[in-house]
Amino acid sequence: MSDAFDYDLFVIGAGSGGVRAARMAASKGVKVAVAEERYLGGTCVNVGCVPKKLFVYASQFPELFQASAGFGWDIPQSPTLDWPTLRDNKTAEIERLNQIYQTLIDNSGADLINGRATIDGPHRVLVNDRAYTARTILIATGGWPYIPDFPGSEHGISSNEMFYLDQLPKTAVILGGGYIAVEFAGILNGLGVETHLVYRGSALLKSFDREMVEKVQEGMQAKGVRIHLNSTIEAISKTEAISKTEDGLSVLLNDQTSLDAGLVLFATGRKANTSGLGLETTNVQIQNHGAIEVDQNFATAEPSIYALGDVIDRVQLTPVAIQEAMVLVEHLYGEGQLTIDYNDIPTAVFCQPEFATVGLTEEQARAKYNDIDLYLSDFKPMLQTLGGGAERITMKLVVDSASDRVVGCHMVGDHAAEIIQGIGIAIKAGATKAHFDATIGIHPSAAEEFVTMRNKER
Ligand code: NDP
């Protein structure tokens, strides 16, 4: 494109958004570099979505072993978990994915530069003491776990370290009530760790449908997670080691009771990763909570610099960062027709029971529409009829009475993420309750309940 600069586009960060932007731009003939200081694939591939899901699978086996008896299986001796095998197999899979990312970048024609990048003015990036010039710089540096500061908080760890533990603790305390807190509560509990979840609010998962969150909490508690609501940690101190290999920690709660634990996990949110990036050498503006300010085209206040993904903190989800990258590349190097709609983004929390949702919560719908209809279904999954477990599935449809449009759809229970992904298309297409009613179910499935709900709950 231009001889005046080393690169047309210099991407900082090879996570989900950065790699997609780099590859798409390079495929359009743009001269691209992407710098990464840590690991290819970013949080999602290395210390997020992917290894988390593998751990979720691992943690679900004990319930399946239990259910198998009702189906005639006799497991001669009680199954045991070898944590190093799980951890190391997971790591090998992540390394395989890192390699795939490397190949994707190489094949796209973009240059991968290993090292920490700092911005040095609107068109310069320094990596490993070398300066590169670029017509456009894209900041896709993601986020980093936030750890609150209180006496002894240095004894706790973040989700980053959870994926590489030397050993599993016997007891764990998790602070927070968002995605990461509830997901790790399910993982640890399923892997046999006594798990305490400490959350400052009166109900977990603040932005989700209240009624469905209650189902999640009931389900988590039934599986053994000990949930401490309206609670905070005041201090953490070291005590005598719990075992030869496990540190002892005493966790003091705000009601002055304390919990002994081998591990404290902070799942207290993630902050935009901008420190030491050299933004002070530019006009890039930072919002109050630390995220980079961008307009609808992901442009910062510095005309040559763009940002997307977790570092702009609109919606911290991998598929959102990827779509933002596609929109940006189209804007910079294509027809500029692609857009991103932040409404009706389907999302799943891989807690146990699983929870997935698309559209408005009941609370949001009540605030937006004059009248809403609610349809609810709560039933025992077929696996449990012979399996004997107590788990249930709950589904909820939120309908705008005036237009008959289904404006929210929520599910707690097995395969919620898989089911809600499909329903998300219907919601995006503006489906009405009549469309749901006219759809033939797949029998026998849990998903068919979504098209057979006939009686208004309220
Ligand atoms: P969340 O923002 O989801 O949750 C953070 C939690 O920490 C909230 O419950 C918050 O409380 C609490 N908290 C914040 N500060 C403090 C504090 N000082 N003391 C005590 N509690 C505190 O962040 P996560 O870290 O769980 O995850 C980060 C993001 O990553 C998520 O928002 C999500 O976008 C993404 N993610 C997505 C996943 C998925 O798609 N399945 C899985 C994991 C992460 P309060 O609610 O009161 O503010």
Residues whose N, C-alpha, C, O or C-beta is under 5 A from the ligand:
A	BS01	NDP	P148 G176 G177 G178 Y179 I180 A181 R200 G201 K206 A267 T268 G269 R270 Q316 L317 A348 V349 F350
